[in-house]
Amino acid sequence: MAETETTAKTKSYDGFTDDERAAMKERAQELKKTSRKKTSKADGEADVLAKIAEMPDADRAMAERIHAIVKEYAPELAPKTWYGMPAYARNGKNILFFQSSHKFKARYATLGFEENANLDDGTMWPTSFALTELTPEAEARIIHLLKKAIA
């Protein structure tokens, strides 16, 4: 066996972090739950509100406000959890999610749009945004992006 092959086999692979493994387990539970029964919009909302309630104060306040914005400006989106995060979907396909900074021990929360969001703008456009505070300006931008995403 060549030296490089031996070295490659003896190196350990750290793989996923504990937080990443926990998120994957949450996703597996979410899939199991939805495969057993047809979940209603109310079930999804209860799950999302429970996840929001677990967040640290600053992220919880932002997530609650984003949830209210989605309900007001995109009521057709169904709340659900996705890898243990609040998410909002149309026809079962995610459009928007909120990731608490606490989820992966980041220095900011993330508001992200999935590929089914209609945000295309030329050959390159942003799909996620760092959030440290939800100011009136940030709210206005989120509303604008949300309306565009569901158009």
Buried (B, 14 or more C-beta within 10 A) or exposed (E): EEEEEEEEEEEEEEEEEEBEEBBEEBBEEBEEEBEEEEBEEEBBBEBBBEBBEEBEEBBBBBBBBBBEBBEEBBEEBBBBBBBBBBBBBBEEEBBBBBBBBBBEEEEBBBBBBBEBBEBEEEEEEEEEBEBEEBEEEBBEEBBEBBEBBBE
